[in-house]
Amino acid sequence: MPEQLWLPGLEAPPTPTDGLFFAVFPDANTAASIAKFAQQLCGQAGVRRKPLAAGRLHVTLHHLGNFAGGLPQARVDGAIRAAASISMAPFSVEFGSVVSFASKPRLGPMVLGGGDVVGLHALHDALGEALHDVGFGERAGASATPYMPHVTLAYGMPWAAMRPVEPVCWNVREFALIHSLLGRSRHLVLARWPLTGGAS
């Protein structure tokens, strides 16, 4: 058995165990419908992967990092301060396409995308500014790729061309700060904020 190569000072970084992000969730009835549709997609694709459970279906607004050994409390506190400053009215969202995030020949996520997502862009931008104001800097919202609101349906799916589907709609009345237990398929809601402000 060959010896493992070890170089002093080049230890592997610790594996992230906890993630932090802002998200919006569909209502229970809509989530159940989306989960049923995702199950059908998996069956049509002939994969054994299970789709995301209804309770985990969401649209990410801002991903605030993955961490090893728990969430940094200062980062959680800063995110809460930023969220508390948001004032927006509730809005509707509509997704009208199934989009593959896979790249041939590799498997990847299948998501709901497209449609009317203006409100999500507005909330994303407002949160990005608020996060910057409390000291998150560029990490909170800057990205090499533009923000693309979507709902992940299943992972490990083969690539497929984008296609329209019957629109999936719901009213967004709140957003939440989520603690993701990485690798354990669990999301814990740390706090929620209702959208009760002026016109969006």
Number of C-alpha atoms within 10 A of each C-alpha: 3 4 5 6 5 8 7 5 6 7 8 6 7 9 11 15 16 20 19 25 20 24 21 21 22 23 17 11 11 16 20 16 13 22 21 15 14 24 19 13 18 21 13 9 14 11 12 10 14 14 24 19 17 21 15 18 24 20 19 23 25 22 16 20 14 19 16 14 11 14 17 12 9 9 16 18 12 17 23 19 15 21 22 13 13 18 18 19 17 18 18 14 18 19 22 17 19 24 22 22 20 17 12 10 8 11 15 17 19 27 21 25 25 18 17 16 17 15 18 23 15 13 21 20 16 18 24 22 17 21 25 17 13 15 14 18 13 12 15 20 20 12 9 5 6 8 16 14 22 23 24 23 28 21 19 18 23 20 19 15 7 16 11 14 12 10 16 18 16 17 13 19 18 17 20 21 26 23 21 19 17 16 9 9 10 13 17 13 14 13 13 17 16 16 18 14 11 9 9 14
